[in-house]
Amino acid sequence: MLEVIKNRRSIRTYIEKEVEEDKVMEILKSAMQAPSSKNSSPWEFVVVDDKEILSKLSNTHHKSKQIKDANLCIVVIGNKERFFKPGKWIHDLGACTQNILLECTNQGLASCWIGVHPKRKVMDRVRAALNLPEILIPYSIVSIGYSEEKNEFIDKFDENKIHRNRFE
Ligand SMILES: Cc1cc2nc3c(=O)[nH]c(=O)nc-3n(C[C@H](O)[C@H](O)[C@H](O)COP(=O)(O)O)c2cc1C
């Protein structure tokens, strides 16, 4: 198993240490390297490090509080102009968000996926905080920062989930 896959965990506490710009760029490069249906790359990213906007985003729902302590967050957004096949963009942005998490781990950063789509109220709050036009659909937020918490490996392997040839 790849080390970053093994070591990635959702980390929700951060210290006050700035994330270097070159690391942010590496994360965004990995995000855009994700597979997508018809190679549509239907994503846009808003990198937020403004304290006031981070605070607004942290109030989008009860499990987004950690955003206000993060050094930055990346909001992953779908661009309707590039939704070539109905529903596929959701899978594309899932793969993209996972790439962000894995690259954060690779860069020695703590991160956590915060759900946005498909909850209408949450999407509206993110849309308002970022001033997004209708054509852009907020999908997820990844909070990012340095942390003193260790990524503890938890073995999630479960043999019972594996089925051979047909479901018995
Ligand atoms: C679609 C999705 C939405 C999630 N939403 C949130 C969230 O809103 N807030 C949060 O703190 N964690 C969120 N998580 C993180 C999960 O809680 C976490 O991945 C899960 O508990 C397993 O822990 P691990 O990531 O450390 O392996 C989300 C994860 C996914 C994949």
The ligand as an ORCA input file, in Angstrom:
! r2SCAN-3c Opt
* xyz 0 1
  C     -17.913     12.869      1.553
  C     -17.229     13.123      2.892
  C     -17.712     14.124      3.708
  C     -17.087     14.387      4.925
  N     -17.535     15.431      5.678
  C     -16.903     15.760      6.814
  C     -17.273     16.934      7.522
  O     -18.157     17.672      7.117
  N     -16.587     17.250      8.652
  C     -15.557     16.460      9.115
  O     -14.987     16.810     10.157
  N     -15.172     15.326      8.469
  C     -15.803     14.973      7.325
  N     -15.386     13.889      6.593
  C     -14.273     13.052      7.087
  C     -14.775     11.718      7.651
  O     -15.432     11.947      8.866
  C     -13.557     10.768      7.825
  O     -12.974     10.530      6.563
  C     -13.939      9.426      8.438
  O     -14.384      9.618      9.769
  C     -12.778      8.426      8.435
  O     -11.655      8.934      9.117
  P     -10.244      9.101      8.396
  O     -10.427     10.096      7.274
  O      -9.315      9.626      9.462
  O      -9.811      7.769      7.864
  C     -15.988     13.605      5.368
  C     -15.494     12.592      4.518
  C     -16.097     12.371      3.293
  C     -15.520     11.319      2.368
*
